[in-house]
Amino acid sequence: MRLGYHTSGLQNHRLPDALSLLAEHGYQVVAITPDTCHLDPATTGDRELAEVAARLRDLGLVPVMETGARFLLDPRHKHEPTLMTRDPAARRRRLDFYSRVAAMGQRLGATVVSFWTGIDRSPGPDSEPWMLDGVRETAARIRAEGLEPSLEPEPGMAVETVADWRRMLGALGTAAPGLTLDIGHLYAVWEDEPVQVIASVAPHLRQVHLEDMRRGEHEHRLPGTGDVDFPGVLSALQKAGYLGPVCFELSRSSHAAPAAVATCREVWNRSLGPPRR
């Protein structure tokens, strides 16, 4: 496994400084969320992408792409529009965003793009086919850019749980994306013991997010302030043969990023030993 950290938790740092901070602490992966503060998709050109790609190579950081920017597409409504938005033009804006992030990822040297479905604000008979169509098209767009799509179940969204992801997989078959598993979400929306869930989905994992979380609450917390069994879940991933990125996602901790980055590295080391280059 490879230790990573999300740029969504480094929003008060310029991107080059954020990358240097991670490298100084021995991180191997950076989960990049294109946003107003880092690689804004609307204004970032090929020259800047080439510079960042070179910086990543120099620092030994492997990028993965994330798409959870809060107000990038709509400055007044968090995460909107989404794949569940019924207005065709608004939904197309989300799909075009996924295509753009995948294209950016290709230039940065990434291989995976994580995404989610969004909240279904107009539930009805069309909800399931609408979701499946959106996921299918997103996966196709990401693959068209040469990257691998990976869907994250998110509390409150149309695909909320691993069970929902399995249902999507059954419906889409080979057109389905892989799985981005947020360990904290396994506590926020309880399905089974997290180590059991990990073992059951390991072959489908393309990206793993990690943070502390209290059972029944969806709030990303610093390690040590919630209920997550870090040694247990990291050992379960290791035993399952997962070799991909495990990226700490502390999107509410940018104000204390240097301390948070150091804390997460310490938790990793205590659980598994220092990350190997």
URPE-V147243 format. One record per residue. N is the residue number from 1. SS is DSSP state (2 for helix, 1 for strand, 0 for the rest). D_LAST is the distance of its C-alpha to the last C-alpha in whole Angstrom. Layout:
BEGIN
N&SS&D_LAST + N&SS&D_LAST
END
This chain:
BEGIN
1&0&11 + 2&1&9 + 3&1&10 + 4&1&12 + 5&1&16 + 6&1&19 + 7&2&21 + 8&2&24 + 9&2&23 + 10&0&23 + 11&0&26 + 12&0&27 + 13&0&25 + 14&0&25 + 15&2&22 + 16&2&20 + 17&2&21 + 18&2&19 + 19&2&16 + 20&2&16 + 21&2&16 + 22&2&13 + 23&2&11 + 24&2&13 + 25&0&12 + 26&0&8 + 27&0&9 + 28&0&7 + 29&1&11 + 30&1&14 + 31&1&17 + 32&1&20 + 33&1&23 + 34&0&26 + 35&0&29 + 36&0&31 + 37&0&29 + 38&0&26 + 39&0&26 + 40&0&30 + 41&0&30 + 42&0&34 + 43&0&33 + 44&0&30 + 45&0&31 + 46&2&29 + 47&2&28 + 48&2&26 + 49&2&24 + 50&2&23 + 51&2&23 + 52&2&20 + 53&2&19 + 54&2&18 + 55&2&17 + 56&2&14 + 57&2&13 + 58&2&13 + 59&2&11 + 60&0&8 + 61&0&10 + 62&1&11 + 63&1&15 + 64&1&17 + 65&1&21 + 66&1&23 + 67&0&27 + 68&0&28 + 69&0&29 + 70&0&33 + 71&0&35 + 72&0&34 + 73&0&37 + 74&0&39 + 75&0&40 + 76&0&42 + 77&0&41 + 78&0&37 + 79&0&35 + 80&0&38 + 81&0&39 + 82&0&37 + 83&0&37 + 84&0&40 + 85&0&42 + 86&0&46 + 87&0&46 + 88&2&45 + 89&2&45 + 90&2&43 + 91&2&41 + 92&2&40 + 93&2&39 + 94&2&36 + 95&2&35 + 96&2&35 + 97&2&33 + 98&2&30 + 99&2&31 + 100&2&30 + 101&2&27 + 102&2&26 + 103&2&27 + 104&2&25 + 105&2&22 + 106&2&23 + 107&2&23 + 108&2&20 + 109&0&18 + 110&0&18 + 111&0&19 + 112&1&20 + 113&1&23 + 114&1&24 + 115&1&28 + 116&0&30 + 117&0&34 + 118&0&36 + 119&0&39 + 120&0&42 + 121&0&44 + 122&0&47 + 123&0&47 + 124&0&49 + 125&0&50 + 126&0&48 + 127&2&45 + 128&2&43 + 129&2&44 + 130&2&43 + 131&2&39 + 132&2&39 + 133&2&40 + 134&2&38 + 135&2&34 + 136&2&35 + 137&2&36 + 138&2&33 + 139&2&31 + 140&2&33 + 141&2&32 + 142&2&28 + 143&2&28 + 144&2&31 + 145&0&28 + 146&0&26 + 147&0&23 + 148&1&23 + 149&1&26 + 150&1&25 + 151&1&27 + 152&1&27 + 153&0&30 + 154&0&31 + 155&0&34 + 156&0&37 + 157&0&36 + 158&0&38 + 159&0&35 + 160&0&34 + 161&0&33 + 162&2&31 + 163&2&35 + 164&2&35 + 165&2&32 + 166&2&34 + 167&2&37 + 168&2&36 + 169&2&34 + 170&2&37 + 171&2&39 + 172&2&37 + 173&2&35 + 174&2&33 + 175&2&34 + 176&0&32 + 177&0&28 + 178&1&25 + 179&1&25 + 180&1&23 + 181&1&23 + 182&1&24 + 183&0&24 + 184&0&26 + 185&2&29 + 186&2&29 + 187&2&31 + 188&2&32 + 189&0&34 + 190&0&34 + 191&0&35 + 192&0&33 + 193&0&31 + 194&2&28 + 195&2&26 + 196&2&29 + 197&2&28 + 198&2&25 + 199&2&25 + 200&2&28 + 201&2&26 + 202&2&23 + 203&2&24 + 204&2&24 + 205&1&21 + 206&1&20 + 207&1&18 + 208&1&19 + 209&1&20 + 210&1&20 + 211&0&22 + 212&1&25 + 213&0&29 + 214&0&32 + 215&0&34 + 216&0&36 + 217&0&35 + 218&0&33 + 219&0&31 + 220&0&28 + 221&1&27 + 222&0&25 + 223&0&23 + 224&0&26 + 225&0&29 + 226&0&29 + 227&0&30 + 228&0&26 + 229&0&25 + 230&2&21 + 231&2&21 + 232&2&23 + 233&2&22 + 234&2&18 + 235&2&19 + 236&2&21 + 237&2&19 + 238&2&16 + 239&2&20 + 240&0&21 + 241&0&18 + 242&0&16 + 243&0&13 + 244&0&13 + 245&1&13 + 246&1&14 + 247&1&16 + 248&1&18 + 249&0&21 + 250&0&23 + 251&0&26 + 252&0&28 + 253&0&26 + 254&2&26 + 255&2&28 + 256&2&26 + 257&2&23 + 258&2&21 + 259&2&22 + 260&2&21 + 261&2&18 + 262&2&18 + 263&2&19 + 264&2&17 + 265&2&14 + 266&2&16 + 267&2&18 + 268&2&14 + 269&2&14 + 270&2&17 + 271&2&17 + 272&2&14 + 273&0&12 + 274&0&9 + 275&0&7 + 276&0&4 + 277&0&0
END
